Amino acid sequence: MPKEELTKKWQEIGKIWLNEGLEGIDFGKGKQYIFLPSQKKFINAKNYHCLYYGGFGSGKTLGLIIKMILCCLCFPGNRVLLGRQYLSDIDKILLPDLFELLPVSYYNYRVKDGIIRFFNNSEIILFGLDALQAGPEAEIKKAQQKIKGLNLGQYFIDQLEEIEYEVFDMLNTRLRRTNVPFAQGNMTCNPANFWAYHYFIENQIFTNLGWMPSDKKKDACLVQASMLENKDNLREDYIEKQMEGHSEDWIKRYVLGEWSKDILVSETVFDKSYIQKWELLSRGPAKIEERCKIWEEYNPIYKYQMGIDPSEGNIDPSSVSVAHNNGKLVASYNNFATIPELADVTRFLYQKYGHPLIIPEVNGPGFALLENIKNLKIYLRTIFDHQTKRETKKLGWKTLHSTKPILIADFKSKINNIEIYDKDTIEEFKTFVWSDEARQKGAGAERGFHDDRVISTLLAFYGLKIEKKDTDIAHKEAIRKKLESLKGRLIQSPI
């Protein structure tokens, strides 16, 4: 079909979309996509902001991509932005779905420029939004200038929880294109602890005093999606696996997609009573080896596990924690180390504690660490590919908004049977708080503090089945000893 006829055909579909709404769509490859109820509400909404949130595998991303394509095909000469935290994720996760929907004749993908151009002169600009919120200041300013030069009809952000509020606010200023019937920001997210809860759910605005109530209702469409709604497009055992071993709160959040106030608490993540117990049990290490603190030697009757929070050694220190299934943190390392130095420490502790399972965080420098220790026994995470409906295994722990609560919940489930002796680690637990900053993925250290010891400790205990024991006995004994040590220092009142 000639370009002119194809353009007119899609303009006619656009009129129906604007006036009546769509139930489904066929983009020209002979496959009709019938929208799920939540997809239909999201795709047909014309509000200034549309936020599509919900459980895993609920069809959010497909709904986002379909709406983006409609905005390009139905409105000739439109220009939209497709953003995610990293440009590489757009290429690996979003574009395969987009290209599966469209005939090849519809578009030209200029890979180097990061632009998809359609037959009707509409364009999709691919943008890694991390460039606007992380890295050297000069690079951030360069990315900001690039954004400021855009004249957009709509923007589309997948996984908004990874994006800072300031980036979202900046993109809204780019919605100034006049040749499209509506300007709009479209976003998907998981029900996470981040700024969008304040902005969209509680209708607050950001001021120099923080988040404050607003008396003006936002022009926003909020759509909740459940995994169960999309069950016909998922593997039979997928939903069952998401239910197994998870708490009711976890199921409500990541299966049913509920987004409630109880996940947005501005306080320490772990109950202070446990931290106080650890303070009473705290003591110095039995010895220092290879710059590692050692509280207990290896004992073959226990099962050991090692957690690693790696860093490049210039901003944050790297941390390694070793725990065993009697609930004790028996060794730790924390230092500003290069990746090769961290790998040497890892190998030392791996040999010392009988080749335990290693769970390294693989965000950023973690990938470089994996290259140095890939011959050791490393944790494998399971990833479900919704496109191929297959599960794959990858090395290491990937910290996301969706996985950090899982790590925290696992530790909380056994915290009553855990003993920590390291004073520095205990201090970090005191300043580990719930947070709505995107970079902290729901929880992290208070400003000016570190959380590397906390993360490596959580990883060391992740999935480790702790033998039942009465920690209150150890706690009471610690209190008794503490009181005895104070007796000689008590001073009688002169009265």
C-alpha positions in Angstrom: 0.0 0.0 0.0 1.4 3.5 -1.0 2.5 5.7 1.9 -0.2 8.2 1.3 -3.0 5.6 1.5 -1.4 4.0 4.5 -1.2 7.4 6.3 -4.9 8.1 5.6 -5.9 4.6 6.8 -4.2 5.2 10.1 -5.6 8.7 10.4 -9.1 7.2 10.1 -8.2 4.7 12.9 -7.0 7.6 14.9 -10.4 9.3 14.7 -12.1 6.2 16.0 -9.5 5.9 18.7 -10.1 9.6 19.8 -13.9 9.5 19.6 -15.0 5.9 20.5 -11.9 4.2 21.9 -10.4 0.9 20.7 -11.1 -2.7 21.8 -8.0 -4.1 20.1 -5.7 -3.6 17.1 -3.9 -5.3 14.2 -0.9 -3.3 13.1 -0.7 -5.0 9.7 0.9 -8.4 10.4 -2.4 -10.3 10.5 -2.5 -10.7 14.3 -5.4 -9.0 16.2 -4.4 -7.9 19.7 -7.5 -7.8 22.0 -6.8 -5.5 24.9 -7.1 -6.6 28.5 -9.5 -4.5 30.6 -6.6 -2.5 32.2 -4.8 -2.1 28.8 -8.0 -0.8 27.3 -8.5 1.8 30.0 -4.8 2.9 29.7 -4.6 2.9 25.9 -7.9 4.9 25.5 -7.2 7.5 28.2 -6.3 10.9 26.9 -5.4 12.6 30.3 -2.3 14.6 30.6 -0.7 11.8 32.6 -1.4 8.1 32.4 0.2 5.8 35.0 -0.2 2.0 34.5 0.9 0.1 37.6 0.4 -3.4 38.8 1.8 -6.9 39.4 4.5 -8.8 37.5 3.4 -10.1 34.1 0.2 -8.1 34.0 0.7 -6.8 30.5 1.7 -3.2 31.4 4.7 -2.9 29.1 2.8 -4.3 26.0 0.0 -1.8 26.7 2.6 1.0 26.8 4.2 0.0 23.5 0.8 -0.4 21.7 -0.3 3.1 22.8 3.1 4.6 21.7 2.7 3.0 18.2 -0.8 4.3 17.9 0.4 7.9 18.8 2.9 7.6 15.9 0.7 5.9 13.3 -2.5 7.9 13.9 -0.8 11.4 14.1 1.6 12.0 11.1 4.7 14.0 11.9 4.4 13.2 15.6 7.5 12.9 17.8 7.6 10.8 21.0 10.2 9.7 23.5 10.6 6.2 24.8 12.6 6.1 28.0 13.9 3.7 30.5 16.7 3.9 33.0 19.3 2.4 30.7 19.3 2.6 26.9 20.5 -1.0 26.8 17.3 -2.2 28.5 15.2 -0.4 25.8 17.2 -2.4 23.2 17.0 -5.7 24.9 13.5 -5.6 26.6 11.3 -3.1 24.8 12.3 -3.1 21.1 11.8 -6.9 20.5 8.1 -6.4 21.5 7.8 -3.3 19.4 9.3 -4.9 16.3 7.1 -8.0 16.7 4.0 -5.9 16.4 5.0 -3.9 13.3 5.5 -4.8 9.6 9.1 -4.0 8.6 7.9 -1.7 5.9 6.4 0.6 8.5 9.6 1.9 10.0 13.3 2.6 9.6 15.5 2.1 12.7 18.5 4.3 12.8 20.5 2.5 15.5 23.3 4.9 15.8 21.0 7.9 16.3 18.6 6.0 18.5 15.6 7.0 16.4 12.8 4.9 14.8 11.2 6.8 11.9 7.8 5.8 10.4 6.5 6.1 6.9 4.4 9.1 7.9 7.4 11.0 9.3 6.5 10.3 13.0 9.5 9.4 15.2 10.3 7.6 18.3 13.4 8.9 20.2 15.0 6.2 22.4 16.5 7.7 25.5 18.4 6.2 28.5 17.1 8.4 31.3 20.0 7.5 33.6 22.0 10.0 31.7 19.9 12.7 33.3 20.3 11.6 36.9 23.7 9.8 37.3 27.3 10.3 36.4 29.6 13.3 36.1 27.9 16.7 36.3 29.1 17.7 32.9 27.5 14.6 31.3 24.2 15.2 33.1 24.1 18.8 31.8 24.9 17.6 28.3 21.9 15.1 28.5 19.7 17.9 29.9 20.5 20.2 27.0 19.6 17.4 24.6 16.2 16.9 26.3 15.6 20.7 26.4 15.8 20.8 22.6 13.0 18.3 22.1 9.5 19.2 21.0 7.3 16.2 21.9 3.7 15.1 21.5 4.0 12.4 24.1 6.6 10.5 26.2 6.5 6.9 27.3 8.5 5.7 30.4 8.8 2.0 31.3 9.6 1.3 35.0 9.1 4.8 36.3 10.3 3.7 39.8 13.8 3.8 38.4 13.5 7.4 37.4 13.9 10.5 39.7 11.1 13.0 40.1 13.3 15.8 38.6 13.6 13.9 35.3 9.8 13.3 35.1 9.3 17.0 35.8 11.7 18.0 33.0 10.0 15.8 30.5 6.7 17.4 31.2 8.1 20.7 29.9 8.8 19.1 26.5 5.1 18.3 25.8 4.7 21.2 23.5 4.0 19.8 20.0 1.0 21.4 18.3 0.2 19.0 15.4 -1.2 16.3 17.7 -4.7 16.3 19.3 -3.4 15.7 22.9 -0.1 16.0 24.9 0.5 13.2 27.3 3.0 11.5 29.6 2.5 7.7 29.7 4.3 5.5 32.3 4.4 2.1 33.8 5.6 1.0 37.2 5.5 -1.7 39.9 3.8 -0.7 43.2 7.1 0.5 44.7 8.2 2.8 47.5 9.0 6.0 45.4 7.9 9.5 44.7 5.0 8.6 42.3 2.9 7.4 45.3 3.1 11.0 46.7 2.4 12.6 43.4 -0.3 10.4 41.9 -1.9 8.4 44.7 -1.8 11.1 47.4 -2.2 14.1 45.0 0.8 15.9 46.6 3.3 18.4 45.0 7.0 18.7 45.6 8.1 21.9 47.3 11.3 23.2 49.0 9.7 21.8 52.2 9.3 18.3 50.6 6.0 16.7 49.6 2.9 18.8 50.5 -0.8 18.3 49.9 -2.2 19.9 46.8 -5.6 21.6 46.5 -5.6 21.1 42.7 -6.6 17.7 41.4 -4.2 16.4 38.8 -5.3 15.5 35.3 -4.2 11.9 35.6 -5.5 8.4 34.7 -4.4 5.7 37.1 -4.7 2.1 36.0 -4.1 -0.9 38.3 -3.3 -4.3 36.7 -3.2 -7.8 38.2 -1.2 -10.7 37.0 -4.3 -12.8 37.2 -5.9 -10.6 34.5 -3.2 -11.7 32.1 -3.2 -15.4 33.0 -4.1 -16.6 29.5 -0.9 -15.1 28.2 1.4 -16.6 30.9 2.7 -20.1 31.4 0.4 -22.3 33.4 2.8 -22.7 36.4 4.0 -19.0 36.4 1.3 -17.6 38.7 1.6 -20.6 41.0 5.3 -20.0 41.3 4.8 -16.4 42.2 2.4 -17.5 45.0 4.7 -20.1 46.5 6.5 -19.2 49.7 5.5 -15.5 49.6 3.6 -13.5 52.2 0.1 -12.2 51.8 1.5 -8.6 51.5 3.9 -9.7 48.8 1.1 -11.3 46.8 -1.1 -8.3 47.1 1.7 -6.1 45.9 3.4 -8.1 43.1 0.6 -10.4 42.0 -2.5 -8.3 42.4 -0.8 -5.0 41.9 -2.1 -3.2 45.0 -0.3 0.1 45.9 -1.0 1.1 49.5 0.2 3.4 52.2 1.9 0.7 54.2 4.8 0.4 51.7 5.7 4.1 52.0 6.8 4.4 55.7 9.6 7.0 56.4 11.4 5.1 59.2 14.1 2.5 59.7 13.5 -0.7 57.8 14.4 -3.0 60.7 12.8 -2.9 64.2 15.0 -1.1 66.7 14.5 -3.8 69.2 16.6 -6.3 67.1 19.3 -3.7 66.7 19.4 -3.1 70.4 19.8 -6.9 71.0 22.7 -6.9 68.5 24.3 -4.0 70.4 24.3 -6.0 73.6 25.9 -9.0 71.8 28.4 -6.9 69.9 32.1 -7.6 70.4 35.4 -7.2 68.6 36.6 -9.9 66.2 38.6 -12.9 67.5 41.3 -11.9 64.9 42.0 -10.1 61.7 43.1 -12.0 58.6 43.8 -10.5 55.2 42.0 -7.4 56.4 38.9 -9.5 57.2 37.3 -9.5 60.7 36.9 -13.1 61.9 34.5 -13.9 64.8 34.4 -17.7 64.3 36.5 -20.2 62.5 35.1 -22.6 59.9 33.1 -25.5 61.4 32.0 -28.3 58.9 28.8 -28.9 60.7 27.4 -25.6 59.5 26.3 -24.5 56.0 28.0 -21.2 55.1 27.0 -18.4 52.6 28.7 -15.3 51.5 27.1 -12.0 50.4 29.0 -9.3 48.5 28.1 -5.6 47.8 30.8 -4.6 45.3 32.0 -1.1 44.5 34.6 0.4 42.2 36.5 1.6 45.3 36.3 5.4 44.8 32.8 6.4 46.2 31.5 3.6 48.3 33.5 0.8 50.0 33.0 -2.8 49.0 31.6 -5.2 51.6 31.7 -9.0 52.1 29.7 -10.8 54.8 29.9 -14.5 55.7 27.0 -16.2 57.6 26.1 -19.7 58.6 22.8 -21.6 59.2 23.1 -21.2 63.0 22.2 -17.6 62.4 25.6 -16.0 63.0 27.5 -13.5 61.0 31.0 -15.0 61.4 33.2 -12.9 59.2 33.2 -9.5 57.3 35.3 -7.3 55.1 34.7 -3.6 54.3 37.2 -1.5 52.4 37.7 0.9 49.5 39.1 -1.8 47.2 39.6 -2.3 43.5 37.7 -5.1 41.8 40.8 -7.3 41.6 41.5 -6.7 45.3 37.9 -7.5 46.2 38.2 -10.7 44.1 41.3 -11.7 46.2 39.4 -11.2 49.4 36.4 -13.2 48.1 38.7 -16.1 47.2 40.4 -16.0 50.6 37.0 -16.2 52.5 35.7 -18.8 50.0 38.6 -21.1 50.8 38.5 -20.4 54.5 34.8 -21.2 54.9 34.6 -24.4 52.9 33.5 -23.1 49.5 30.2 -21.5 50.5 27.6 -20.2 48.0 28.4 -16.6 47.0 25.6 -14.1 46.4 27.2 -11.0 44.8 25.1 -8.0 43.8 25.6 -7.6 40.1 24.4 -4.0 39.6 27.3 -2.0 38.0 30.7 -3.2 39.2 29.3 -6.6 40.2 29.6 -7.7 36.6 33.4 -7.0 36.7 33.6 -9.0 39.9 31.8 -12.0 38.3 34.5 -12.1 35.6 37.1 -12.5 38.4 35.4 -15.2 40.4 33.3 -17.0 37.8 35.0 -20.3 38.6 33.6 -20.2 42.2 30.2 -21.4 43.4 27.9 -18.4 42.6 24.2 -17.9 43.1 21.9 -18.2 40.1 18.8 -16.1 39.8 15.8 -17.1 37.7 14.5 -14.7 35.0 11.2 -15.3 33.2 11.1 -14.1 29.6 7.5 -13.1 28.9 8.1 -13.0 25.1 9.4 -16.6 24.9 7.7 -17.8 28.0 10.9 -19.5 29.2 12.9 -19.3 32.3 16.6 -18.6 32.2 19.4 -18.6 34.8 21.8 -15.7 35.4 24.7 -15.3 37.8 24.4 -13.0 40.9 21.7 -11.0 42.6 20.2 -8.0 40.6 18.9 -5.3 42.9 15.7 -3.7 41.6 12.6 -2.1 43.1 10.9 -5.4 42.8 13.7 -7.5 44.3 14.9 -5.3 47.2 11.7 -5.8 49.2 12.1 -9.6 48.7 15.7 -9.4 50.1 14.4 -7.4 53.1 11.4 -9.6 53.7 13.6 -12.7 53.7 15.9 -11.3 56.3 13.0 -10.1 58.4 11.5 -13.6 58.4 14.5 -15.0 60.3 15.8 -11.9 62.1 14.8 -13.3 65.5 17.4 -16.0 65.0 20.2 -13.9 63.7 23.2 -12.7 65.7 25.4 -9.8 64.5 28.5 -8.9 66.5 30.1 -6.3 64.3 29.6 -2.8 65.7 30.0 -1.1 62.3 27.4 -3.3 60.6 25.0 -2.7 63.5 25.5 1.1 63.1 24.6 0.8 59.4 21.3 -1.0 60.3 20.4 2.0 62.4 20.5 4.3 59.4 19.0 1.9 56.8 15.6 3.5 56.1 12.7 3.4 53.7 13.2 5.8 50.9 11.4 7.2 47.8 14.6 8.1 45.9 14.8 6.1 42.7 18.5 5.2 43.1 17.8 3.5 46.5 15.1 1.3 45.0 12.8 1.6 48.0 15.3 1.5 50.9 18.8 2.6 51.6 21.2 4.6 53.8 20.2 8.0 55.1 22.0 10.9 53.4 25.6 10.9 54.5 25.7 7.3 55.6 26.5 3.9 53.9 24.6 0.7 53.5 27.1 -1.6 52.0 27.5 -3.7 55.1 23.7 -4.0 55.4 23.3 -5.2 51.8 26.1 -7.8 52.0 24.6 -9.1 55.3 21.1 -9.4 53.7 22.7 -11.3 50.8 24.7 -13.5 53.1 21.5 -14.7 54.8 19.2 -14.7 51.7 17.5 -18.1 51.3 19.6 -19.6 54.2 17.4 -21.8 56.4 18.3 -20.9 60.0 18.2 -23.6 62.6 15.7 -22.8 65.3 17.2 -21.5 68.6 16.1 -19.3 71.5 18.1 -16.1 70.9 16.4 -14.6 74.0 18.7 -16.8 76.1 21.7 -15.3 74.5 20.2 -11.9 74.8 19.4 -12.2 78.6 22.9 -13.6 79.2 24.3 -10.5 77.4 22.2 -8.2 79.6 23.4 -10.0 82.7 27.1 -9.7 81.7 26.5 -6.0 80.8 25.1 -5.3 84.3 27.9 -7.1 86.0 30.5 -5.1 84.1 28.8 -1.9 85.2 28.6 -2.7 89.0 32.2 -1.7 89.7 31.6 1.7 88.0 28.4 2.6 89.9 28.9 5.7 92.0 26.7 6.1 95.2 24.8 9.3 95.6 26.2 11.6 98.3 22.7 12.1 99.8 
